[in-house]
Amino acid sequence: MKNKSYHNFFMNLANETKLDIVLALNKKPLSVTEIAQKINGEQSNVSHHLSNLTKCHLLNVKRTGKQKIYSLNKITILPMLKLVEKHASNNCQECSSCPKNYSGGF
């Protein structure tokens, strides 16, 4: 069970669209429409990924009127993003095995 949980957690973050969603939410909570615009994604596809990320508790969702507003899980995801950012700034400046065309960021 523990290995499956680890697998699911990291598989969510290994998916490019899901990672783009997580990074889009790093600055502030957003609606599905705002997320889709920010990552240049189809709203139906973004909604599908948001559902999976929410079920795995990587994201929180709050209903405001008819809109759902998504935010990062502050207990697990935010500290992890900070740790990855620190690792990247300390170790990935001249990493020859890292993709050169990755434009993601924190």
DSSP file (Angstrom, degrees, kcal/mol; ACC not computed):
  #  RESIDUE AA STRUCTURE BP1 BP2  ACC     N-H-->O    O-->H-N    N-H-->O    O-->H-N    TCO  KAPPA ALPHA  PHI   PSI    X-CA   Y-CA   Z-CA
    1    1 A M     >        0   0    0      0, 0.0     4,-2.0     0, 0.0     5,-0.1   0.000 360.0 360.0 360.0 -42.7    0.0    0.0    0.0
    2    2 A K  H  >  +     0   0    0      1,-0.2     4,-2.3     2,-0.2     5,-0.2   0.922 360.0  49.8 -63.2 -44.4    2.8    2.4    0.9
    3    3 A N  H  > S+     0   0    0      1,-0.2     4,-2.7     2,-0.2    -1,-0.2   0.893 109.3  52.2 -61.9 -39.3    4.6    1.9   -2.4
    4    4 A K  H  > S+     0   0    0      2,-0.2     4,-2.8     1,-0.2    -1,-0.2   0.888 108.3  51.4 -64.3 -38.9    1.4    2.4   -4.3
    5    5 A S  H  X S+     0   0    0     -4,-2.0     4,-2.4     2,-0.2    -2,-0.2   0.920 111.6  46.7 -63.7 -43.9    0.9    5.7   -2.5
    6    6 A Y  H  X S+     0   0    0     -4,-2.3     4,-2.6     2,-0.2     5,-0.3   0.931 112.5  50.9 -61.3 -45.5    4.4    6.8   -3.4
    7    7 A H  H  X S+     0   0    0     -4,-2.7     4,-2.5     1,-0.2     5,-0.2   0.938 112.0  45.9 -58.3 -49.5    3.9    5.8   -7.0
    8    8 A N  H  X S+     0   0    0     -4,-2.8     4,-1.9     2,-0.2    -1,-0.2   0.902 112.1  52.1 -61.8 -42.5    0.6    7.7   -7.3
    9    9 A F  H  X S+     0   0    0     -4,-2.4     4,-1.2     1,-0.2    -2,-0.2   0.955 116.1  38.0 -59.7 -52.3    2.1   10.8   -5.6
   10   10 A F  H  X S+     0   0    0     -4,-2.6     4,-1.5     1,-0.2    -1,-0.2   0.811 111.5  58.7 -74.5 -29.3    5.1   11.0   -7.9
   11   11 A M  H  X S+     0   0    0     -4,-2.5     4,-1.0    -5,-0.3    -1,-0.2   0.877 103.0  54.8 -65.8 -35.8    3.2    9.9  -11.0
   12   12 A N  H  < S+     0   0    0     -4,-1.9     3,-0.4     1,-0.2    -1,-0.2   0.913 112.9  41.6 -60.9 -41.5    0.9   12.9  -10.5
   13   13 A L  H  < S+     0   0    0     -4,-1.2    -1,-0.2     1,-0.2    -2,-0.2   0.675 107.4  61.9 -82.0 -17.0    3.9   15.2  -10.5
   14   14 A A  H  < S+     0   0    0     -4,-1.5     2,-0.5    -5,-0.1    -1,-0.2   0.678  82.3  94.4 -80.1 -17.5    5.6   13.4  -13.4
   15   15 A N  S  X S-     0   0    0     -4,-1.0     4,-2.7    -3,-0.4     5,-0.2  -0.643  75.0-142.2 -77.0 125.4    2.7   14.3  -15.7
   16   16 A E  H  > S+     0   0    0     -2,-0.5     4,-2.4     1,-0.2    -1,-0.1   0.883  98.0  46.5 -59.1 -43.5    3.6   17.5  -17.6
   17   17 A T  H  > S+     0   0    0      2,-0.2     4,-2.1     1,-0.2    -1,-0.2   0.916 113.6  48.6 -67.3 -42.0    0.1   19.0  -17.5
   18   18 A K  H  > S+     0   0    0      2,-0.2     4,-2.4     1,-0.2    -2,-0.2   0.903 112.0  49.0 -65.2 -40.2   -0.4   18.2  -13.8
   19   19 A L  H  X S+     0   0    0     -4,-2.7     4,-2.8     2,-0.2     5,-0.2   0.908 109.0  53.1 -65.3 -40.4    3.0   19.7  -13.0
   20   20 A D  H  X S+     0   0    0     -4,-2.4     4,-2.1    -5,-0.2    -2,-0.2   0.888 109.3  50.0 -59.7 -38.7    2.1   22.8  -15.0
   21   21 A I  H  X S+     0   0    0     -4,-2.1     4,-1.7     2,-0.2    -2,-0.2   0.941 110.6  48.8 -64.1 -47.9   -1.1   23.1  -13.0
   22   22 A V  H  < S+     0   0    0     -4,-2.4     4,-0.3     1,-0.2    -2,-0.2   0.924 113.4  46.7 -58.4 -45.8    0.8   22.8   -9.7
   23   23 A L  H >< S+     0   0    0     -4,-2.8     3,-0.9     1,-0.2     4,-0.3   0.851 108.6  55.5 -67.9 -33.2    3.3   25.4  -10.8
   24   24 A A  H >< S+     0   0    0     -4,-2.1     3,-0.5     1,-0.2     4,-0.5   0.833 108.9  48.5 -65.6 -31.4    0.4   27.7  -12.0
   25   25 A L  T 3< S+     0   0    0     -4,-1.7    47,-0.5     1,-0.2    -1,-0.2   0.449  85.4  93.2 -87.7  -0.3   -1.1   27.5   -8.5
   26   26 A N  T <  S+     0   0    0     -3,-0.9    -1,-0.2    -4,-0.3    -2,-0.1   0.820  91.7  38.3 -63.9 -31.2    2.2   28.2   -6.8
   27   27 A K  S <  S-     0   0    0     -3,-0.5    -1,-0.2    -4,-0.3    -2,-0.1   0.861 129.9 -20.0 -89.2 -38.6    1.5   32.0   -6.6
   28   28 A K  S    S-     0   0    0     -4,-0.5    -1,-0.3    42,-0.0    42,-0.1  -0.988  73.5 -81.3-164.9 158.6   -2.2   32.0   -5.8
   29   29 A P        -     0   0    0      0, 0.0     2,-0.3     0, 0.0    42,-0.2  -0.356  50.3-173.9 -64.2 147.1   -5.4   30.0   -6.0
   30   30 A L  E     -A   70   0A   0     40,-1.9    40,-3.3    -2,-0.0     2,-0.1  -0.946  24.0-114.6-141.7 159.0   -7.2   30.0   -9.4
   31   31 A S  E  >  -A   69   0A   0     -2,-0.3     4,-2.4    38,-0.2     5,-0.2  -0.428  40.8-102.9 -83.9 168.3  -10.3   28.8  -11.1
   32   32 A V  H  > S+     0   0    0     36,-0.6     4,-2.7     1,-0.2     5,-0.2   0.881 123.7  52.3 -61.0 -38.2  -10.3   26.1  -13.7
   33   33 A T  H  > S+     0   0    0      2,-0.2     4,-2.2     1,-0.2    -1,-0.2   0.923 110.4  46.9 -63.6 -44.6  -10.7   28.8  -16.4
   34   34 A E  H  > S+     0   0    0      2,-0.2     4,-2.4     1,-0.2    -2,-0.2   0.890 113.2  49.0 -65.0 -39.5   -7.8   30.8  -15.1
   35   35 A I  H  X S+     0   0    0     -4,-2.4     4,-2.3     2,-0.2    -2,-0.2   0.942 110.0  51.0 -65.0 -47.1   -5.6   27.6  -14.9
   36   36 A A  H  X>S+     0   0    0     -4,-2.7     5,-2.4     1,-0.2     4,-0.6   0.899 113.3  45.8 -57.7 -42.6   -6.5   26.6  -18.4
   37   37 A Q  H ><5S+     0   0    0     -4,-2.2     3,-0.6     3,-0.2    -1,-0.2   0.919 111.8  51.6 -65.4 -43.6   -5.6   30.0  -19.7
   38   38 A K  H 3<5S+     0   0    0     -4,-2.4    -2,-0.2     1,-0.2    -1,-0.2   0.852 119.7  33.4 -65.5 -35.7   -2.3   30.2  -17.7
   39   39 A I  H 3<5S-     0   0    0     -4,-2.3    -1,-0.2    -5,-0.1    -2,-0.2   0.366 107.0-119.5-102.5   5.2   -1.1   26.8  -19.0
   40   40 A N  T <<5 +     0   0    0     -4,-0.6     2,-0.3    -3,-0.6    -3,-0.2   0.926  65.6 143.3  58.0  47.0   -2.6   27.0  -22.5
   41   41 A G      < -     0   0    0     -5,-2.4     2,-0.3    -6,-0.2    -1,-0.2  -0.785  59.6 -97.8-117.1 159.7   -4.7   23.9  -21.9
   42   42 A E     >  -     0   0    0     -2,-0.3     4,-2.7     1,-0.1     5,-0.2  -0.575  32.8-130.7 -72.1 136.2   -8.2   22.8  -22.9
   43   43 A Q  H  > S+     0   0    0     -2,-0.3     4,-2.7     1,-0.2     5,-0.2   0.868 105.9  52.6 -60.4 -38.5  -10.6   23.4  -20.0
   44   44 A S  H  > S+     0   0    0      2,-0.2     4,-1.8     1,-0.2    -1,-0.2   0.903 112.1  45.7 -65.0 -40.0  -12.0   19.8  -20.1
   45   45 A N  H  > S+     0   0    0      2,-0.2     4,-2.1     1,-0.2    -2,-0.2   0.909 113.3  49.4 -67.8 -43.0   -8.5   18.3  -19.9
   46   46 A V  H  X S+     0   0    0     -4,-2.7     4,-2.8     1,-0.2    -2,-0.2   0.915 109.4  52.7 -61.9 -43.3   -7.5   20.7  -17.1
   47   47 A S  H  X S+     0   0    0     -4,-2.7     4,-2.2    -5,-0.2    -1,-0.2   0.899 107.7  51.7 -59.2 -41.8  -10.7   19.8  -15.2
   48   48 A H  H  X S+     0   0    0     -4,-1.8     4,-1.7     1,-0.2    -1,-0.2   0.934 112.7  44.5 -61.1 -46.9   -9.9   16.1  -15.5
   49   49 A H  H  X S+     0   0    0     -4,-2.1     4,-2.6     1,-0.2    -2,-0.2   0.879 110.5  54.8 -66.9 -37.8   -6.4   16.6  -14.1
   50   50 A L  H  X S+     0   0    0     -4,-2.8     4,-2.3     1,-0.2    -1,-0.2   0.894 105.6  53.7 -61.7 -39.4   -7.7   18.9  -11.4
   51   51 A S  H  X S+     0   0    0     -4,-2.2     4,-2.4     2,-0.2    -1,-0.2   0.931 111.0  45.2 -60.9 -45.9  -10.1   16.1  -10.3
   52   52 A N  H  X S+     0   0    0     -4,-1.7     4,-1.7     1,-0.2    -2,-0.2   0.917 113.4  49.2 -64.5 -43.5   -7.2   13.6  -10.0
   53   53 A L  H  <>S+     0   0    0     -4,-2.6     5,-2.5     1,-0.2     6,-1.2   0.855 112.8  48.4 -65.1 -34.6   -4.9   16.1   -8.1
   54   54 A T  H ><5S+     0   0    0     -4,-2.3     3,-1.7    -5,-0.2    -2,-0.2   0.907 107.9  53.6 -71.5 -42.8   -7.8   16.9   -5.7
   55   55 A K  H 3<5S+     0   0    0     -4,-2.4    -2,-0.2     1,-0.3    -1,-0.2   0.848 109.9  48.9 -60.1 -34.2   -8.6   13.2   -5.1
   56   56 A C  T 3<5S-     0   0    0     -4,-1.7    -1,-0.3    -5,-0.2    -2,-0.2   0.391 115.0-120.5 -86.9   3.8   -4.9   12.6   -4.2
   57   57 A H  T < 5S+     0   0    0     -3,-1.7    -3,-0.2     2,-0.2    -2,-0.1   0.740  80.3 121.9  63.9  25.9   -5.0   15.7   -1.9
   58   58 A L  S   <S+     0   0    0     -5,-2.5    15,-2.3    -6,-0.2     2,-0.3   0.745  78.7  34.8 -81.7 -25.6   -2.3   17.5   -3.7
   59   59 A L  E    S-B   72   0A   0     -6,-1.2     2,-0.3    13,-0.2    13,-0.2  -0.897  73.8-142.8-123.8 154.9   -4.8   20.3   -4.3
   60   60 A N  E     -B   71   0A   0     11,-3.2    11,-2.4    -2,-0.3     2,-0.4  -0.856  15.0-155.6-109.1 152.0   -7.6   21.8   -2.2
   61   61 A V  E     -B   70   0A   0     -2,-0.3     2,-0.4     9,-0.2     9,-0.2  -0.995   9.5-175.2-132.1 138.1  -10.8   23.0   -3.8
   62   62 A K  E     -B   69   0A   0      7,-2.3     7,-3.2    -2,-0.4     2,-0.5  -0.998  22.3-132.0-132.1 132.3  -13.2   25.6   -2.4
   63   63 A R  E     -B   68   0A   0     -2,-0.4     2,-0.5     5,-0.2     5,-0.2  -0.724  20.7-177.3 -86.9 128.9  -16.5   26.5   -4.0
   64   64 A T  E >   -B   67   0A   0      3,-3.3     3,-1.9    -2,-0.5     2,-0.4  -0.905  66.7 -54.6-124.2  98.8  -17.2   30.2   -4.4
   65   65 A G  T 3  S-     0   0    0     -2,-0.5    -2,-0.0     1,-0.3     0, 0.0  -0.557 121.5 -20.5  66.2-125.3  -20.7   30.6   -5.8
   66   66 A K  T 3  S+     0   0    0     -2,-0.4    -1,-0.3    -3,-0.1     2,-0.3   0.571 124.2  89.1 -89.3 -10.3  -20.7   28.6   -9.0
   67   67 A Q  E <   - B   0  64A   0     -3,-1.9    -3,-3.3   -36,-0.0     2,-0.5  -0.616  65.8-144.2 -92.4 146.5  -16.9   28.6   -9.3
   68   68 A K  E     - B   0  63A   0     -2,-0.3   -36,-0.6    -5,-0.2     2,-0.5  -0.936  15.0-156.1-103.5 131.0  -14.4   26.1   -7.9
   69   69 A I  E     -AB  31  62A   0     -7,-3.2    -7,-2.3    -2,-0.5     2,-0.3  -0.937   8.3-153.6-110.7 125.5  -11.2   27.7   -6.7
   70   70 A Y  E     +AB  30  61A   0    -40,-3.3   -40,-1.9    -2,-0.5     2,-0.3  -0.757  16.8 171.8-102.2 143.0   -8.1   25.4   -6.5
   71   71 A S  E     - B   0  60A   0    -11,-2.4   -11,-3.2    -2,-0.3     2,-0.1  -0.960  35.7 -94.3-143.5 160.7   -5.1   25.9   -4.3
   72   72 A L  E     - B   0  59A   0    -47,-0.5     2,-0.8    -2,-0.3   -13,-0.2  -0.433  42.9-102.7 -74.0 148.6   -2.0   23.9   -3.4
   73   73 A N     >> -     0   0    0    -15,-2.3     5,-1.4     1,-0.2     4,-1.3  -0.644  35.0-158.3 -68.4 110.4   -2.0   21.7   -0.3
   74   74 A K  T  45S+     0   0    0     -2,-0.8    -1,-0.2     1,-0.2    -2,-0.0   0.712  83.2  56.9 -70.4 -21.4    0.1   23.9    1.9
   75   75 A I  T  45S+     0   0    0      3,-0.1    -1,-0.2     4,-0.1    -2,-0.1   0.869 126.6   8.3 -80.1 -37.1    1.2   21.2    4.2
   76   76 A T  T  >5S+     0   0    0     -3,-0.3     4,-1.5     3,-0.1    -2,-0.2   0.828 127.5  44.8-111.4 -48.6    2.8   18.9    1.6
   77   77 A I  H  X5S+     0   0    0     -4,-1.3     4,-2.7     2,-0.2     5,-0.2   0.925 109.3  51.7 -73.6 -46.0    3.1   20.5   -1.8
   78   78 A L  H  ><S+     0   0    0     -5,-1.4     4,-2.0     1,-0.2    -1,-0.2   0.935 112.7  44.9 -59.3 -47.9    4.3   24.0   -0.9
   79   79 A P  H  > S+     0   0    0      0, 0.0     4,-2.2     0, 0.0    -1,-0.2   0.888 113.1  52.5 -62.3 -35.8    7.3   22.8    1.2
   80   80 A M  H  X S+     0   0    0     -4,-1.5     4,-2.5     2,-0.2    -2,-0.2   0.914 108.0  50.2 -65.7 -41.7    8.1   20.2   -1.5
   81   81 A L  H  X S+     0   0    0     -4,-2.7     4,-2.5     1,-0.2    -1,-0.2   0.890 110.5  50.3 -62.9 -39.0    8.2   23.0   -4.2
   82   82 A K  H  X S+     0   0    0     -4,-2.0     4,-2.3    -5,-0.2    -1,-0.2   0.898 110.6  49.5 -65.2 -40.0   10.5   25.1   -2.0
   83   83 A L  H  X S+     0   0    0     -4,-2.2     4,-2.6     2,-0.2    -2,-0.2   0.912 111.8  47.9 -65.0 -42.8   12.8   22.1   -1.5
   84   84 A V  H  X S+     0   0    0     -4,-2.5     4,-3.0     2,-0.2    -2,-0.2   0.902 110.9  51.8 -65.0 -40.7   12.9   21.4   -5.2
   85   85 A E  H  X S+     0   0    0     -4,-2.5     4,-2.5     2,-0.2    -2,-0.2   0.918 111.1  47.3 -61.6 -43.0   13.6   25.0   -5.9
   86   86 A K  H  X S+     0   0    0     -4,-2.3     4,-1.8     2,-0.2    -2,-0.2   0.924 113.2  48.5 -64.1 -44.2   16.5   25.0   -3.4
   87   87 A H  H  X S+     0   0    0     -4,-2.6     4,-2.4     1,-0.2     5,-0.4   0.935 112.5  48.5 -60.3 -46.6   17.9   21.8   -4.9
   88   88 A A  H  X S+     0   0    0     -4,-3.0     4,-2.2     1,-0.2    -2,-0.2   0.906 111.4  48.6 -62.7 -42.9   17.6   23.2   -8.5
   89   89 A S  H  < S+     0   0    0     -4,-2.5    -1,-0.2     1,-0.2    -2,-0.2   0.826 119.5  39.2 -69.3 -28.8   19.3   26.4   -7.6
   90   90 A N  H  < S+     0   0    0     -4,-1.8    -2,-0.2    -5,-0.2    -1,-0.2   0.755 133.4  16.8 -87.4 -26.6   22.2   24.6   -5.8
   91   91 A N  H  < S+     0   0    0     -4,-2.4     3,-0.2    -5,-0.2    -3,-0.2   0.558 112.2  61.8-127.5 -11.5   22.6   21.7   -8.1
   92   92 A C     <  +     0   0    0     -4,-2.2     3,-0.4    -5,-0.4    -3,-0.1   0.194  66.6 101.4-112.4  18.5   21.1   22.1  -11.5
   93   93 A Q  S    S+     0   0    0      1,-0.2    -1,-0.2    -4,-0.1    -2,-0.1   0.902 103.6  14.2 -67.5 -40.4   22.9   25.1  -13.0
   94   94 A E  S    S+     0   0    0     -3,-0.2     2,-0.7     3,-0.0    -1,-0.2  -0.081  84.2 149.2-127.3  33.0   25.2   23.1  -15.2
   95   95 A C    >   -     0   0    0     -3,-0.4     3,-1.0     1,-0.2    -3,-0.1  -0.589  29.2-165.2 -74.9 111.7   23.4   19.7  -15.1
   96   96 A S  T 3  S+     0   0    0     -2,-0.7    -1,-0.2     1,-0.2     4,-0.1   0.686  85.4  56.6 -73.0 -17.2   24.2   18.1  -18.5
   97   97 A S  T 3  S+     0   0    0      2,-0.1    -1,-0.2    -3,-0.0    -2,-0.1   0.556  86.0  97.0 -91.9  -7.0   21.4   15.5  -18.1
   98   98 A C  S <  S-     0   0    0     -3,-1.0     2,-0.1     1,-0.1    -6,-0.0  -0.576  88.6-100.0 -80.5 143.3   18.6   18.0  -17.5
   99   99 A P    >   -     0   0    0      0, 0.0     3,-0.6     0, 0.0    -1,-0.1  -0.405  25.3-150.2 -61.6 135.1   16.5   18.9  -20.5
  100  100 A K  T 3  S+     0   0    0      1,-0.2    -2,-0.0    -4,-0.1    -3,-0.0   0.710  90.6  56.6 -79.5 -21.2   17.6   22.2  -22.0
  101  101 A N  T 3  S+     0   0    0      2,-0.0     2,-0.3     0, 0.0    -1,-0.2   0.375  71.9 122.9 -96.2   6.3   14.1   23.2  -23.2
  102  102 A Y    <   +     0   0    0     -3,-0.6    -4,-0.0     1,-0.1     0, 0.0  -0.531  33.1 178.7 -71.4 127.3   12.3   23.0  -19.9
  103  103 A S        +     0   0    0     -2,-0.3    -1,-0.1     2,-0.1    -3,-0.0   0.271  36.4 121.5-112.8  10.0   10.7   26.3  -19.3
  104  104 A G        +     0   0    0      2,-0.0     2,-0.3     1,-0.0   -84,-0.0  -0.155  35.3 166.9 -66.6 168.7    8.9   25.5  -16.0
  105  105 A G              0   0    0      1,-0.1    -2,-0.1     0, 0.0   -20,-0.0  -0.986 360.0 360.0-170.0 175.5    9.7   27.5  -12.9
  106  106 A F              0   0    0     -2,-0.3    -1,-0.1   -21,-0.1    -2,-0.0   0.343 360.0 360.0-112.5 360.0    8.7   28.4   -9.4
